[in-house]
Amino acid sequence: MKLTDNDNADSADELQKQARHWVRLLSSDEIKSWDYQAFRRWLAMSESHQAAFDEAKQRWDVLKSAVGELLHTRPEVAAYHHKKMAGPDKGRRVFIGAAVGMAALAGIAVVRSPFDLGSVLEGWNADYQTATGEQKTVDVTQSVQVILNTQTRLRKQTLNENIVGLELVSGEAAINVAGKGGAFAVSAGTGRCTVNAGQFEMRYLDGKVRVACIEGVVQVAHPAGLRTLQARQQAVYSATAISDVNGVDVESVNAWRKGELLFHEIRLTDAITEINRYRSGRVVLLNGAAGNRLVSGRFSVTSLDLALSQLQLTFNLHARELPGGLLFLS
């Protein structure tokens, strides 16, 4: 049966309702282990489920930050929140409804944030993880060393109590394999990378995985095909597809290890998304037209406010800064 436009709209609306339900539950104190397992099954049903959840979570993150500021600066809003939270349905679940009401009361537009948290929810039971702006080096085994970039989560994969691989849950990591312990595998999403000796980097954000081989040979196994990467080559895959093998600029891939963000003709929206991975708080771009303009440059992760000032001047943006690192650009 062919779906009509109305049917498609209803399906999308229903998916959004389900996504909001999961955000509410996962943000509450009432989540149980079986709830989390059910959530993971729901999330894996399709890319549309993942996209719906990402959008609901992003909206909630922006709203939560804005509401936190309102509670400190607007007494009438704080009173409204207290009244809502004191009702019969106490707990975090009611906070979303109260927050929406407060946003309307204060005249705040709830917008989709370009910021991607590298969701804490996805980091459940992570063995290694980093906070915003943090980098960490860990010796996983005697022959495997991993450098975790900001907002990165990794899980161990074991066999007979021996670590035989890793799962990149989200974020970005550089993996160095000395070649003394046999093949080592790192999975992310629907793909799996195997290396006997060498160095490669994996980046798993927004449902896409980039695998870049720096040294040695990396085998990338994906349901859509196999790819063999030599030094200075990369492949990108999603849940359902994998690219051909392409060349890669190693300097650009390695920039984060030097504490730099290197942009080459990327959209301003994407540049701000990347900046938000390293900067505490939120930067929210409200100027849709400016978001599609291209950015090139090299910025230090220790001077991101200076980088934002440069972008503000370059694109003639108006900045409104609030406590807690919340910055609106319009």
BAFI-3210 file (N, C-alpha, C; in Angstrom, 3 decimals, decimal comma, padded with zeros to 6 digits):
// residues 330
n [1|2|3|4|5|6|7|8|9|10|11|12|13|14|15|16|17|18|19|20|21|22|23|24|25|26|27|28|29|30|31|32|33|34|35|36|37|38|39|40|41|42|43|44|45|46|47|48|49|50|51|52|53|54|55|56|57|58|59|60|61|62|63|64|65|66|67|68|69|70|71|72|73|74|75|76|77|78|79|80|81|82|83|84|85|86|87|88|89|90|91|92|93|94|95|96|97|98|99|100|101|102|103|104|105|106|107|108|109|110|111|112|113|114|115|116|117|118|119|120|121|122|123|124|125|126|127|128|129|130|131|132|133|134|135|136|137|138|139|140|141|142|143|144|145|146|147|148|149|150|151|152|153|154|155|156|157|158|159|160|161|162|163|164|165|166|167|168|169|170|171|172|173|174|175|176|177|178|179|180|181|182|183|184|185|186|187|188|189|190|191|192|193|194|195|196|197|198|199|200|201|202|203|204|205|206|207|208|209|210|211|212|213|214|215|216|217|218|219|220|221|222|223|224|225|226|227|228|229|230|231|232|233|234|235|236|237|238|239|240|241|242|243|244|245|246|247|248|249|250|251|252|253|254|255|256|257|258|259|260|261|262|263|264|265|266|267|268|269|270|271|272|273|274|275|276|277|278|279|280|281|282|283|284|285|286|287|288|289|290|291|292|293|294|295|296|297|298|299|300|301|302|303|304|305|306|307|308|309|310|311|312|313|314|315|316|317|318|319|320|321|322|323|324|325|326|327|328|329|330]
n.u [000,852|000,560|001,803|000,139|000,696|-000,315|-000,303|002,453|003,160|001,776|003,144|005,698|005,118|004,310|006,678|008,238|006,846|007,361|010,130|010,347|009,204|011,200|013,326|012,305|012,044|014,674|015,889|014,968|014,713|013,836|014,627|015,260|017,325|016,190|014,578|016,485|017,598|015,389|015,130|017,515|016,950|014,761|015,994|017,685|016,091|015,763|017,277|015,689|014,538|016,802|017,429|015,143|015,310|017,768|017,083|015,063|016,523|018,472|016,885|015,920|018,312|019,123|016,915|016,965|019,361|018,797|016,568|017,701|019,223|017,160|015,865|017,607|017,638|015,102|012,595|009,780|009,582|010,936|009,147|006,949|007,999|008,474|005,860|004,830|006,502|005,778|003,433|001,135|002,464|005,431|008,997|011,539|010,235|008,099|009,437|010,070|007,625|007,085|009,280|008,842|006,614|007,739|009,582|007,900|006,670|008,789|009,384|011,178|012,555|012,375|014,854|016,475|019,493|022,842|024,583|026,188|026,019|027,495|026,251|025,555|023,890|024,420|026,795|026,501|027,805|030,365|033,826|036,004|036,115|035,726|035,375|033,831|036,085|038,208|041,071|042,476|044,887|045,139|046,420|045,383|046,009|049,158|050,133|048,465|047,529|045,428|044,204|041,890|039,669|037,874|034,683|034,269|033,569|034,315|034,038|035,207|035,891|035,773|037,249|037,252|038,128|040,148|041,156|040,101|039,299|037,680|034,793|033,771|031,708|030,840|032,172|035,673|038,742|042,217|044,000|046,659|048,477|050,822|051,499|052,231|050,480|048,796|045,913|043,832|040,670|038,339|035,142|032,397|029,232|027,718|029,976|033,311|036,674|039,855|043,213|046,588|049,073|049,832|048,518|045,537|042,633|039,399|036,214|033,127|030,229|027,014|025,758|027,514|030,567|033,994|036,897|040,297|043,361|046,557|049,111|050,368|048,038|044,539|041,667|038,365|035,297|031,989|028,419|027,715|029,967|033,560|036,538|039,907|042,332|045,155|048,091|047,373|044,814|041,191|037,855|034,318|031,391|027,878|024,916|023,903|025,456|028,683|031,531|033,730|037,294|039,289|041,726|043,324|043,920|046,399|047,356|045,103|043,408|044,858|044,873|043,430|044,855|046,925|045,747|044,179|041,651|040,902|039,617|038,341|036,784|034,112|030,656|029,361|027,563|028,369|030,958|030,494|029,167|031,304|033,008|031,449|031,813|034,133|033,943|032,730|029,322|026,993|026,825|024,607|023,388|021,378|020,967|020,018|020,745|023,433|024,485|024,960|027,151|030,651|033,506|036,938|039,953|042,304|042,086|042,726|041,988|042,102|041,450|038,788|036,754|037,893|038,047|035,323|034,673|036,050|034,641|032,168|032,645|033,474|031,197|029,325|027,653|025,351|025,943|024,731|025,349|024,976|025,074|026,915|028,059|026,386|025,702|024,216|024,046|023,088]
n.v [-001,192|002,177|005,001|008,017|011,616|012,605|010,306|009,867|012,141|011,676|009,390|010,423|012,274|010,535|009,169|011,237|011,705|009,305|009,532|011,779|010,686|008,814|010,532|011,863|009,705|008,709|010,879|010,902|009,875|007,353|005,384|002,078|-000,886|-002,600|-000,835|000,703|-001,185|-001,686|000,802|000,921|-001,061|000,085|002,374|001,266|000,465|001,919|004,435|006,646|006,521|007,000|009,599|011,001|010,766|012,072|014,695|015,311|015,108|017,089|019,411|019,334|019,636|022,274|023,707|023,011|024,217|026,931|027,266|026,767|029,075|030,963|030,341|031,358|034,057|035,171|035,833|035,426|033,377|031,330|030,946|029,954|027,533|026,248|025,921|024,137|021,913|021,185|019,876|016,986|015,090|014,555|015,006|014,507|014,125|015,914|018,198|018,884|019,687|021,879|023,427|024,092|025,719|027,803|028,780|029,848|031,790|033,526|034,393|032,991|031,451|028,123|026,362|024,238|022,983|023,315|021,808|018,813|016,480|014,130|011,924|011,350|009,329|007,342|006,551|004,768|002,441|002,745|002,050|003,675|007,187|010,641|014,027|017,170|018,987|017,544|015,414|012,148|009,603|006,133|002,962|000,223|-002,490|-004,293|-003,863|-002,088|001,194|003,947|007,109|009,293|011,657|014,748|014,326|011,504|008,008|004,725|001,170|-001,879|-004,941|-008,257|-011,554|-014,534|-013,174|-011,636|-008,665|-008,115|-006,328|-003,155|-001,042|001,778|003,990|006,608|009,664|010,354|008,772|007,861|005,068|003,049|000,297|-002,001|-004,449|-006,784|-008,472|-009,840|-009,613|-006,744|-005,404|-002,780|-001,674|000,259|001,544|-000,072|-001,186|-002,688|-002,499|-003,864|-004,442|-005,448|-004,328|-000,968|002,389|004,134|006,254|006,796|008,222|008,832|010,210|011,709|009,520|008,684|007,134|007,727|006,310|006,535|005,664|005,892|004,747|001,566|-001,117|-001,218|-003,118|-002,785|-003,879|-004,123|-004,368|-003,616|-004,027|-004,711|-002,937|-002,088|-000,272|001,633|003,451|006,890|006,837|006,713|005,734|006,138|005,404|004,680|003,508|001,885|002,028|002,215|004,117|004,459|003,826|006,561|009,226|010,904|013,833|013,828|015,712|017,271|015,356|014,691|017,035|017,589|016,315|018,002|020,020|021,635|023,004|022,414|023,850|023,539|025,078|024,481|024,381|027,085|026,317|023,646|024,092|025,391|023,369|021,600|023,185|023,305|020,790|020,958|023,057|024,236|024,696|026,191|027,013|028,600|028,903|031,170|032,319|031,336|031,743|032,556|030,246|028,519|029,521|029,359|028,249|028,627|027,906|027,875|027,027|027,368|025,063|025,946|028,561|029,208|031,074|033,330|032,460|032,332|035,015|035,962|034,656|035,818|038,488|038,100|037,089|038,947|038,767|038,989|038,781|037,256|036,739|034,504|033,527|030,549|029,770|029,880|030,915|032,917|033,358|035,574]
n.w [000,000|-000,850|000,782|001,632|001,556|003,944|005,489|005,702|007,133|009,523|010,379|010,807|012,818|014,847|015,301|016,310|018,683|020,027|020,250|021,931|024,189|024,930|025,489|027,713|029,534|029,725|030,857|033,362|036,862|036,952|035,221|034,219|033,828|031,935|030,588|029,290|027,557|025,927|024,798|023,263|021,375|020,082|019,020|017,157|015,089|012,698|010,565|010,660|013,181|014,760|013,873|014,675|017,458|017,920|017,176|019,040|021,410|021,043|020,959|023,554|025,013|024,387|025,349|028,062|028,961|028,514|030,179|032,671|033,022|033,097|035,498|037,360|036,893|036,472|038,559|038,350|036,541|037,859|039,948|038,553|037,656|040,110|041,006|039,070|039,465|041,991|041,784|041,520|039,916|040,406|039,823|037,257|034,869|034,573|034,218|031,587|030,452|032,116|031,500|028,804|029,096|030,580|028,758|026,842|028,407|028,869|026,381|024,769|021,947|021,054|019,656|017,251|018,271|016,980|018,297|019,191|021,612|021,926|023,104|026,517|027,198|025,322|026,295|028,345|030,560|029,502|029,217|028,889|028,789|027,826|028,886|027,896|025,953|026,942|026,578|026,430|027,084|026,899|027,844|026,474|026,087|026,312|023,810|022,554|022,255|022,941|022,028|023,221|021,991|022,692|024,319|023,963|023,885|024,817|024,732|026,164|024,457|025,166|025,432|027,011|029,277|028,254|026,593|023,414|021,596|020,825|021,242|019,649|020,921|020,654|019,332|018,911|018,161|018,278|017,320|018,166|017,234|018,178|017,132|018,419|019,626|017,899|015,670|016,088|016,840|016,184|016,612|015,310|015,152|012,447|011,400|011,321|012,192|011,516|012,446|012,194|012,716|013,151|012,684|013,132|012,752|014,102|013,719|015,023|014,590|014,467|013,252|011,287|010,316|010,110|008,915|009,066|007,797|009,072|009,359|008,234|007,521|007,273|007,678|006,758|007,618|006,556|006,335|003,744|002,235|001,842|002,705|002,061|003,611|002,967|004,114|004,553|003,509|003,453|004,502|004,574|006,375|006,831|008,509|006,520|004,193|002,522|001,649|-001,254|-001,284|-000,417|-000,752|002,044|003,977|006,143|007,982|008,490|009,649|011,929|013,375|015,729|017,731|018,156|019,426|017,840|015,648|012,411|009,661|006,398|004,044|005,051|006,076|008,055|010,026|010,480|011,386|013,825|015,155|015,499|017,094|019,394|020,447|021,856|023,584|026,660|027,632|025,328|021,880|019,881|016,728|015,184|012,788|009,847|007,146|007,259|008,231|006,107|004,823|003,915|005,782|006,440|008,105|010,887|014,198|017,670|020,244|022,787|022,688|021,997|022,341|021,249|018,628|018,046|018,219|015,996|013,960|014,352|013,591|010,939|009,653|010,255|012,569|015,301|018,723|021,651|024,901|027,587|031,073|032,012|029,675|027,478|024,284|021,895|018,458|015,998]
ca.u [000,000|001,339|001,448|-000,150|001,454|-000,834|000,184|003,845|003,197|001,365|004,219|006,762|004,641|004,327|008,079|008,672|006,251|008,124|011,452|010,194|008,979|012,482|014,107|011,759|012,359|016,121|016,289|014,321|015,348|013,092|015,099|015,747|018,193|015,387|014,147|017,583|017,704|014,274|015,481|018,526|016,284|013,963|016,899|018,334|015,100|015,986|017,944|014,668|014,420|017,981|017,312|014,083|015,827|018,787|016,431|014,390|017,549|019,089|015,939|015,883|019,562|019,078|015,877|017,403|020,354|018,124|015,712|018,568|019,550|015,954|015,568|018,489|017,546|013,723|011,844|008,441|009,756|011,270|007,907|006,154|008,614|008,243|004,461|004,670|007,216|005,140|002,183|001,047|003,396|006,735|010,117|012,087|009,367|007,269|010,303|010,001|006,416|007,271|010,279|008,207|005,791|008,609|010,151|006,862|006,473|009,905|009,555|012,344|012,268|013,048|015,428|017,333|020,884|023,816|025,540|026,021|026,632|028,175|025,286|025,887|023,074|025,114|027,988|026,177|028,767|031,621|035,015|036,851|035,357|036,273|034,406|033,985|037,389|039,226|041,705|043,029|045,618|045,022|047,044|044,340|046,800|050,573|050,462|047,446|047,347|044,349|044,051|040,499|039,415|036,772|033,359|034,441|033,243|034,764|033,794|036,067|035,332|036,631|037,069|037,961|038,680|041,197|040,649|040,399|038,847|036,988|033,656|033,666|030,295|030,667|033,333|036,822|039,885|043,370|044,374|048,005|048,649|052,240|051,671|052,804|049,449|047,876|044,953|043,009|039,494|037,563|033,860|031,626|028,031|027,561|031,250|034,355|038,009|040,842|044,584|047,622|050,049|049,651|047,852|044,390|041,719|037,975|035,354|031,750|029,332|025,836|025,416|028,515|031,886|035,130|038,086|041,460|044,580|047,745|050,223|049,983|046,884|043,321|040,561|037,069|034,208|030,685|027,422|027,644|031,195|034,846|037,482|041,266|042,918|046,587|048,433|046,825|043,543|040,065|036,529|033,246|030,197|026,697|024,324|023,514|026,321|030,084|032,114|034,947|038,516|039,743|042,872|043,002|044,942|046,756|047,463|043,755|042,901|045,606|044,901|042,892|045,875|047,774|044,931|043,717|040,531|041,301|038,443|038,612|035,548|032,950|029,573|029,472|026,807|029,199|032,088|030,009|028,935|032,600|033,455|030,664|032,326|035,294|033,663|031,655|028,178|026,381|026,744|023,412|023,319|019,994|020,964|020,050|021,462|024,869|024,875|025,384|028,367|031,800|034,540|038,267|040,820|042,904|041,744|043,196|040,881|042,236|041,039|037,594|035,991|038,514|037,605|033,928|034,682|036,468|033,517|031,124|033,012|033,540|029,866|028,465|026,657|025,124|026,126|024,114|025,962|024,339|025,930|026,978|028,629|025,359|025,938|023,319|024,533|021,968]
ca.v [000,000|003,400|005,993|009,375|012,638|012,678|009,128|010,108|013,150|011,021|008,512|011,284|012,815|009,455|008,912|012,321|011,462|008,230|010,070|012,631|009,773|008,251|011,604|012,074|008,564|008,632|012,021|010,782|009,032|006,104|004,480|000,764|-001,494|-003,135|000,311|001,094|-002,182|-001,441|002,012|000,598|-001,787|001,067|003,258|000,541|000,033|002,579|005,731|007,639|006,501|007,685|011,022|011,569|010,882|013,126|015,998|015,528|015,315|018,390|020,431|019,282|020,178|023,732|024,210|022,826|025,249|028,225|027,301|026,899|030,503|031,688|030,093|032,181|035,492|035,659|035,307|034,964|032,094|030,371|030,649|029,096|026,208|025,661|025,524|022,943|020,795|020,831|019,199|015,568|014,294|015,133|014,351|015,166|013,996|017,096|019,344|019,274|020,469|023,150|024,185|024,650|026,827|028,909|029,359|030,686|032,921|034,453|034,800|032,335|030,531|026,840|026,082|023,072|023,366|022,641|021,130|017,385|016,200|012,849|011,679|010,591|008,123|006,327|006,160|003,856|001,353|002,973|001,770|004,856|008,313|011,967|015,112|018,245|019,620|016,667|014,352|011,165|008,490|004,929|001,739|-000,797|-003,704|-003,999|-003,494|-001,194|002,462|004,726|008,505|009,685|013,082|015,257|013,704|010,193|006,887|003,437|-000,013|-003,025|-006,193|-009,262|-012,982|-015,256|-012,138|-010,897|-007,606|-008,446|-005,240|-002,030|-000,463|003,236|004,301|007,922|010,522|010,253|008,151|007,408|003,748|002,621|-001,132|-002,282|-005,660|-007,873|-009,338|-010,307|-008,652|-006,016|-004,879|-001,688|-001,556|001,488|001,405|-001,362|-001,580|-003,211|-002,300|-004,801|-004,104|-006,245|-003,366|000,304|003,488|004,659|007,076|006,599|009,314|008,351|011,293|011,920|008,309|008,378|006,742|007,919|005,544|007,059|004,909|006,746|003,846|000,168|-001,505|-001,397|-003,772|-002,280|-004,797|-003,478|-005,168|-003,212|-004,349|-004,679|-001,959|-002,185|001,058|001,804|004,734|008,100|006,547|006,672|005,336|006,648|004,569|004,910|002,230|001,076|002,205|002,522|004,811|003,916|004,266|007,862|009,792|011,741|014,756|013,392|016,890|017,641|014,300|014,714|018,378|017,612|015,866|019,164|021,049|022,559|022,718|022,817|023,882|023,873|025,303|023,777|025,300|027,690|025,450|022,494|024,591|025,642|022,052|021,086|024,005|022,937|019,552|021,274|024,216|024,063|025,549|025,994|028,082|028,351|029,782|031,446|032,909|030,220|032,092|032,535|028,870|027,836|030,128|028,477|028,668|028,025|028,498|027,041|027,621|026,637|024,650|026,678|029,956|029,106|032,323|034,198|031,946|032,731|036,452|036,114|034,233|036,831|039,635|037,691|036,862|040,040|038,173|039,617|037,794|037,480|035,764|034,273|032,738|029,120|029,498|029,878|032,020|032,943|034,140|035,841]
ca.w [000,000|-000,955|001,789|001,178|002,271|005,304|006,200|006,025|008,195|010,760|010,809|011,332|014,095|015,828|015,609|017,178|020,002|020,651|020,592|023,118|025,323|025,355|026,115|029,063|030,393|029,937|031,672|034,669|037,868|036,991|034,182|034,639|032,824|030,833|029,784|028,424|026,494|025,009|024,054|022,263|020,286|019,331|018,304|016,059|014,107|011,416|010,658|011,023|014,638|015,283|013,570|015,520|018,820|017,933|017,144|020,321|022,431|020,811|021,404|025,018|025,538|024,276|026,246|029,445|029,273|028,572|031,367|033,844|033,154|033,489|036,904|038,171|036,590|036,374|039,696|037,988|035,875|038,913|040,673|037,672|037,683|041,424|041,050|038,257|040,063|043,253|041,475|041,878|039,126|040,699|039,165|036,080|033,708|034,422|033,970|030,176|030,272|032,794|030,757|027,619|029,550|030,963|027,541|026,246|029,302|028,746|024,995|024,192|020,851|021,188|018,355|017,193|018,462|016,149|019,172|019,370|022,895|022,085|024,152|027,713|027,186|024,551|027,015|029,429|030,735|028,793|030,015|028,777|028,260|028,072|029,016|026,912|025,965|027,527|025,813|027,344|026,490|027,713|027,356|026,550|026,307|026,199|022,434|021,999|022,944|022,351|022,438|023,106|021,835|023,495|024,252|023,332|024,754|024,308|025,542|025,915|023,969|025,777|025,173|028,083|030,152|027,551|025,726|022,022|020,744|021,427|020,541|019,728|021,093|020,046|019,454|018,007|018,832|017,501|017,819|017,796|017,487|018,008|016,336|019,212|020,193|016,873|015,134|017,055|016,136|016,778|015,922|015,503|014,343|011,783|010,802|012,196|011,629|012,041|012,083|012,848|013,211|012,467|013,379|012,403|013,534|013,859|014,176|014,951|014,968|013,618|012,504|010,263|010,813|009,216|009,286|008,344|008,064|009,130|009,068|008,168|006,704|008,059|006,996|007,225|007,252|006,663|005,614|002,336|001,526|002,525|002,189|002,573|003,649|003,137|004,741|003,923|002,850|004,373|004,034|005,428|006,258|007,671|008,898|005,369|003,016|002,761|000,504|-001,834|-000,617|-000,906|-000,060|003,196|004,437|007,496|008,841|008,907|010,530|013,188|013,960|017,091|018,673|018,404|020,057|016,807|014,769|011,068|008,785|005,004|003,291|005,587|006,431|009,381|010,940|010,833|012,175|015,185|015,735|015,937|018,223|020,565|021,020|022,679|024,428|027,631|027,330|024,014|020,896|019,083|015,565|014,827|011,450|008,917|005,922|007,547|008,514|004,886|004,283|004,097|006,732|006,371|009,119|011,915|015,488|018,848|021,114|024,048|022,472|021,169|022,405|020,254|017,327|017,867|017,935|014,598|013,119|014,505|012,759|009,533|009,102|010,697|013,458|016,599|019,782|022,959|025,791|028,868|031,970|031,760|028,362|026,440|023,360|020,737|017,335|015,088]
c.u [000,884|000,855|001,158|000,712|001,001|-000,346|001,634|003,983|002,829|002,476|005,353|006,376|004,709|005,755|008,638|008,113|007,021|009,496|011,374|009,944|010,303|013,360|013,626|012,172|013,842|016,644|015,735|015,152|014,765|013,574|015,641|016,570|017,383|014,812|015,244|017,751|016,586|014,537|016,492|017,912|015,462|014,871|017,485|017,360|015,314|016,748|016,958|014,463|015,594|017,870|016,263|014,571|016,867|018,141|015,752|015,397|018,209|018,176|015,895|017,151|019,564|018,091|016,328|018,409|019,703|017,274|016,540|018,947|018,339|015,657|016,416|018,232|016,126|012,879|010,479|008,496|010,077|010,027|007,009|006,686|008,345|006,802|004,228|005,296|006,581|003,827|002,229|002,045|004,780|007,816|010,510|011,152|008,548|008,113|010,207|008,770|006,527|008,246|009,682|007,345|006,617|009,214|009,153|006,652|007,556|010,133|010,755|011,894|013,062|013,541|016,233|018,780|021,776|024,803|025,200|026,758|027,569|027,511|025,785|025,099|023,759|026,350|027,730|027,189|030,035|032,790|035,982|035,996|036,021|035,145|034,658|035,342|038,522|039,786|042,410|043,738|045,538|045,758|046,042|044,951|048,271|050,953|049,474|047,305|046,299|044,365|042,608|040,414|038,243|035,477|033,395|034,196|033,617|034,393|034,786|035,259|036,287|036,263|037,918|038,761|039,862|040,560|041,082|039,973|038,180|035,760|033,685|032,187|029,959|031,958|034,434|038,012|040,965|043,857|045,737|048,183|050,091|052,506|052,254|051,750|048,463|046,914|044,122|041,883|038,843|036,281|033,224|030,414|027,944|028,859|032,251|035,703|038,996|042,222|045,533|048,706|049,854|048,942|046,698|043,510|040,295|037,199|033,907|030,830|028,176|025,531|026,401|029,861|032,929|036,310|039,238|042,694|045,776|048,992|049,701|048,818|045,699|042,256|039,250|035,981|032,875|029,674|027,342|028,936|032,427|035,738|038,840|041,919|044,425|046,826|047,925|045,585|042,436|038,834|035,524|032,039|029,100|026,146|024,115|024,470|027,745|030,671|033,237|036,139|038,987|040,989|042,434|044,192|045,253|046,851|046,098|043,190|043,547|045,541|044,433|043,919|046,855|046,996|044,403|042,448|040,891|040,099|038,867|037,305|034,405|031,892|029,775|028,717|027,652|030,403|031,675|029,694|030,234|033,138|032,732|031,123|033,451|035,014|032,532|030,554|027,630|026,587|025,596|023,351|021,873|019,860|021,129|020,835|022,968|025,362|025,386|026,638|029,586|032,863|035,832|039,129|041,349|042,698|042,263|042,016|040,966|041,789|039,773|036,727|036,561|038,100|036,176|033,827|035,074|035,336|032,384|031,395|032,983|032,156|028,834|027,307|026,548|025,180|025,405|024,593|025,222|025,276|025,870|027,499|027,623|025,509|025,022|023,929|023,401|022,347]
c.v [001,238|004,417|007,331|010,343|012,734|011,503|009,319|011,100|012,524|010,125|009,311|011,862|011,758|009,145|009,980|012,157|010,380|008,721|010,937|011,787|009,228|009,313|011,833|010,946|008,508|009,784|011,934|009,935|007,619|005,080|003,198|000,160|-002,034|-002,009|000,712|000,110|-001,995|-000,199|001,713|-000,162|-000,839|001,930|002,585|000,140|000,665|003,875|006,830|007,688|007,249|009,195|011,692|011,756|011,994|014,509|016,309|015,825|016,677|019,521|020,503|019,898|021,706|024,313|024,118|023,894|026,618|028,345|027,435|028,343|031,296|031,532|030,961|033,674|036,047|035,062|034,754|033,606|031,005|029,974|029,723|027,669|025,502|025,152|024,230|021,722|020,340|020,093|017,725|014,705|014,882|014,371|015,054|015,092|015,251|018,315|019,808|020,128|021,834|024,034|024,834|025,847|028,036|029,585|030,282|031,948|033,977|034,924|034,179|031,391|029,267|026,436|024,804|023,529|022,648|021,838|019,661|016,975|015,001|012,179|010,827|009,290|007,005|005,819|005,253|002,709|001,530|002,702|002,945|005,985|009,626|012,981|016,149|018,915|018,760|015,703|013,419|010,068|007,293|003,786|000,607|-002,169|-003,315|-003,515|-002,515|000,044|003,284|006,140|008,892|011,203|013,483|014,483|012,364|009,089|005,580|002,329|-001,108|-004,180|-007,297|-010,671|-013,728|-014,299|-011,395|-009,845|-007,896|-007,333|-004,152|-001,691|001,041|003,590|005,635|008,702|010,189|009,698|007,788|006,111|003,367|001,158|-001,499|-003,557|-006,825|-008,872|-009,855|-009,224|-008,030|-005,341|-003,753|-001,546|-000,213|001,396|000,012|-001,871|-002,038|-003,076|-003,240|-004,413|-005,012|-005,360|-002,071|001,315|003,978|005,464|006,795|007,757|008,880|009,431|011,362|010,714|007,937|008,081|007,020|007,137|006,042|006,280|005,859|005,931|002,415|-000,071|-001,762|-002,043|-003,288|-003,208|-004,123|-004,334|-004,842|-003,498|-004,256|-003,623|-002,196|-000,817|000,970|003,154|005,890|007,817|006,477|006,117|005,853|005,745|005,033|003,539|001,314|001,138|002,519|003,123|003,980|004,396|005,568|008,301|010,691|012,610|014,433|014,569|017,312|016,635|014,382|016,043|018,387|017,169|016,988|020,295|022,068|022,059|023,274|022,698|024,266|023,891|024,391|024,809|025,844|026,848|024,277|022,915|024,829|024,331|021,470|021,876|023,604|021,629|019,827|022,337|023,916|025,074|025,221|027,230|027,730|029,375|029,948|032,031|031,795|030,505|032,039|031,110|028,114|028,438|029,300|029,112|027,918|028,699|027,455|027,734|026,730|026,291|025,330|028,130|030,008|030,358|033,341|033,765|032,377|034,230|036,725|035,733|035,255|038,032|039,282|037,611|037,880|039,521|038,975|038,532|038,218|036,371|035,710|033,479|031,251|028,778|029,462|031,131|031,887|033,858|034,315|036,880]
c.w [000,000|000,077|001,135|001,958|003,715|006,135|006,618|007,163|009,527|011,288|011,426|012,686|015,191|016,261|016,541|018,592|020,748|021,097|021,844|024,363|025,845|026,000|027,540|030,004|030,724|030,771|033,086|035,616|037,860|035,963|034,790|033,513|031,656|029,960|028,804|027,266|025,463|024,161|022,963|021,080|019,433|018,471|017,070|014,950|012,741|011,640|011,028|012,521|015,267|015,072|014,450|016,949|018,921|017,983|018,475|021,422|022,279|021,262|022,933|025,614|025,504|025,269|027,693|029,861|029,431|029,825|032,639|034,097|033,631|034,975|037,828|037,998|036,569|037,496|039,296|037,281|036,896|039,701|039,863|037,722|039,002|041,539|040,283|038,921|041,368|043,042|041,813|041,112|039,273|039,939|037,896|034,893|033,476|034,054|032,522|029,924|030,917|032,037|029,524|027,991|029,925|029,742|026,869|027,073|029,101|027,321|024,335|023,092|021,070|019,815|018,411|017,305|017,478|016,987|019,319|020,625|022,909|023,245|025,307|027,755|026,436|025,285|028,201|029,434|029,919|029,734|030,001|028,212|028,628|028,124|027,919|027,065|026,503|026,488|026,788|026,558|027,426|027,029|027,550|026,811|026,200|024,800|021,806|022,876|022,189|022,919|022,180|022,960|022,737|023,256|023,516|024,346|024,074|025,282|025,173|025,320|024,404|025,335|026,194|028,961|029,536|026,646|024,294|021,066|021,545|020,605|020,756|019,761|020,454|020,216|018,470|018,772|017,824|018,127|017,272|018,200|017,158|017,221|017,092|019,698|019,171|016,451|016,255|016,293|016,927|015,959|016,243|014,597|013,758|011,169|011,834|011,489|012,315|011,537|012,854|013,453|012,437|013,326|012,514|013,347|013,116|014,468|013,948|015,505|013,979|012,730|011,420|010,906|009,733|009,767|008,430|008,761|008,008|008,769|009,023|007,232|007,622|007,186|007,605|006,699|007,551|005,915|004,123|001,567|002,398|001,877|002,852|002,468|003,846|003,826|003,892|003,083|003,897|003,676|005,049|005,256|007,213|008,046|007,704|004,184|003,442|001,489|-000,117|-001,004|-001,257|-000,152|001,075|003,554|005,899|008,450|009,368|009,905|011,904|013,932|015,407|018,130|019,020|019,074|019,081|016,129|013,401|010,143|007,368|004,231|003,767|005,971|007,848|010,413|011,412|011,668|013,630|015,891|016,278|017,122|019,501|021,198|022,019|023,733|025,393|027,351|025,956|023,153|019,973|017,953|015,139|013,423|010,420|007,654|006,136|007,758|007,311|004,263|004,704|004,987|006,433|007,437|010,080|013,259|016,619|019,748|022,477|023,917|021,628|021,238|021,421|018,849|017,040|017,577|016,489|013,649|013,171|013,610|011,273|008,910|009,593|011,554|014,751|017,667|021,049|023,888|027,115|029,754|031,614|030,365|027,235|025,583|022,155|019,670|016,340|014,042]
res [m|k|l|t|d|n|d|n|a|d|s|a|d|e|l|q|k|q|a|r|h|w|v|r|l|l|s|s|d|e|i|k|s|w|d|y|q|a|f|r|r|w|l|a|m|s|e|s|h|q|a|a|f|d|e|a|k|q|r|w|d|v|l|k|s|a|v|g|e|l|l|h|t|r|p|e|v|a|a|y|h|h|k|k|m|a|g|p|d|k|g|r|r|v|f|i|g|a|a|v|g|m|a|a|l|a|g|i|a|v|v|r|s|p|f|d|l|g|s|v|l|e|g|w|n|a|d|y|q|t|a|t|g|e|q|k|t|v|d|v|t|q|s|v|q|v|i|l|n|t|q|t|r|l|r|k|q|t|l|n|e|n|i|v|g|l|e|l|v|s|g|e|a|a|i|n|v|a|g|k|g|g|a|f|a|v|s|a|g|t|g|r|c|t|v|n|a|g|q|f|e|m|r|y|l|d|g|k|v|r|v|a|c|i|e|g|v|v|q|v|a|h|p|a|g|l|r|t|l|q|a|r|q|q|a|v|y|s|a|t|a|i|s|d|v|n|g|v|d|v|e|s|v|n|a|w|r|k|g|e|l|l|f|h|e|i|r|l|t|d|a|i|t|e|i|n|r|y|r|s|g|r|v|v|l|l|n|g|a|a|g|n|r|l|v|s|g|r|f|s|v|t|s|l|d|l|a|l|s|q|l|q|l|t|f|n|l|h|a|r|e|l|p|g|g|l|l|f|l|s]
***
